[in-house]
């Protein structure tokens, strides 16, 4: 019998209490009637099956009933229902979206075999944490026993003919070891083999899936097809899988790196990127220690060239920049704040509702509804709110994730875009459900004993008069979290303002830039280049509306090339091998400075007279160059000074303003501009001016077709690429930051609004609960001023209690994201003042309506209900 | 009366267990075990309601107002304190009648098609 009673526990308690006794008696009777042991077993078996089936059905019955009841009560208070669902949806949606993107960038393993064993090897010198390897150092260090295999690559841009049209493609030249190191196989065809990466080997190329699809229509006979890359013929030997991206997500083409290991003996020519796979069982720390030993040996052997050069090892997964990493962590923090505020708000709403419903619950208890039934019913309500909120939250997250993809750095070697992460979604839903349950149930748990009698009493002040420390704590938490978010967003806004105020060093308005892929050997000769430039530039300048035009090595802030430094020695000093005295090198045509609007501070700019046979060669240096190499001198006083640079003696003929070559957020480094003609033929081909800049009187983009036509006439095989107004490059440089800011702003705004709602809700409720008390006070002679003071004091206490810890937390948050702040102190006073003022304002605004209501309390009416 | 009719119509078709329980209490108040016995007897042992099915149905029928638990219990020799009796309500009677009519109509339709009960 005990076993049967125990089985009955599968039924809901209410059902068991009602019918358990009779069912047990009935079962006992059947057992008695059964007689023999066999039929007793039969009775038992059928009883177990029957209970399992019916208990489930009874539960479903109750659930259906509770859902109906919940829908009815929620429909009666649509304001509550909608607010609760929206709050839950915002919290769940924001958290899920933020975490989905973060997971995609920072947590998810890279799409390579055993990615935790992949590392990147760099050189490290004072001031530069990641310098590409020089070939001799690579040869010395790759001996490390920790490496199972090591592959090399460098980036390149290729002009491709042989497909639909001449196109400029981002690619990489790689050694045959690179793909096996990563552990990837081609989709079709084969990988590069040993020997194909030697000088003189026949040209072969691997295509990305996307390139195959877009330029070759995905045709199956692609293998063996010949394409022309930078005027050399290559045979396509394979197509990589759709998901494969390396080194960057926009890399579309791979060719063998023609790397004669013995060719390159210059330890200061740093140009090789490397990926190595560690042997199984070898730790990262062991590898690093071994490489440091090797680097120390190199320093001893080559004290001049390798002075201060150390080896630096990073996990491949750590290639995401510190800024991106910090930003995503900040984003998750912001999302966490929003979720916290959402939960606090939900808790607040449910508490207020539950206290309002104490009477209803007490009545239901009095007419015999069991505690268990009420708990079940409230649980159903909480879970329904969480589920509907979660469903809307999915919509929010799906909308938000694409907005956040701007935060995915292009350097991530992975395909695709982040998608809504179902694990996070479930986690956030569970959290809100728990919040809902915890706070939805509080009133039921409080009911018990004689509280139900109190609840029934006429005019009972359901929860009034008594302090509500829990609800006050929730509001304090909300204020705290919104202060943190407001200050963090404020600091980032201040940083953006500072960046927007930065002078890039040139005047970007109405300048169009484009790249023409001048290649060696054809344009290696100065005369050939000169013929091309003078024809193109004179025709472009003769277009009506064009003010000026010039060619230069690279456009500042360009997406492709922001570096380019060269060793320099000033005055009569000898150029030391392995020197760390360097400056940016840029070859330009006449009118370069006029076209870009770079100011000449002293002397003149590069002119027609600066030809190949005109000695001494001319140089224009930047103000930062003067500051670095001739400290204390003025621009005018350095005219005529000498330097050794780019294989020649040069004399300073002018000083130009600084240009932020590497980005608006980077300090300008020393820069030297040279006439493109004052260089040996076929020397320094990497810096042949390939970027055309055109300054116009009107919208520069309108000139693009005419300029393209001029270039096509001058050389029909030259691809034109990267056509964009200079202002766009400047905006691009700010855009990731603007995107970041928009996201953080959005979170701060959501938090702000939610916290406002929470404060308003708490105070409205508190005032309505205290209406009688206020009425009594007024009847006893309290003035409106006294009532006002009482409420404002209450609010102010809450605000202060939230703001003070909020400030401390915000300072900690600011410190941890200092790298994003561009010099703004994490304790920036104006930001803090503004955030605190806003919070106070929000708190006061939340108080306004309830306060007015309190002041209008009619003492007679308020007391009469007592 | 009209309201009762409409309310009863809304409950159709009745689950078989519900219909049988209504028939069992139609003429007299009965307790749970008696209902089971009555149903078994009436159907010649073909339908033996289990305790779970019985009380689940009873709970729902109480909520729907098809039956009630009367205050006075019939004085019987074998009356047991624990036993709970159930009595049919006017709505219960109306529902049973409506269900019977629904089934009769169905049988009528089948007969019109030549599907006469009794013939196999």
Interface residues (C-beta under 8 A of the other chain):
Chain A: X15 X18 X19 X21 X22 X23 X25 X26 X27 X29 X46 X47 X50 X51 X53 X54 X55 X57 X58 X61 X65
Chain B: X31 X32 X33 X36 X50 X51 X52 X53 X55 X56 X58 X59 X60 X63 X80 X82 X83 X84
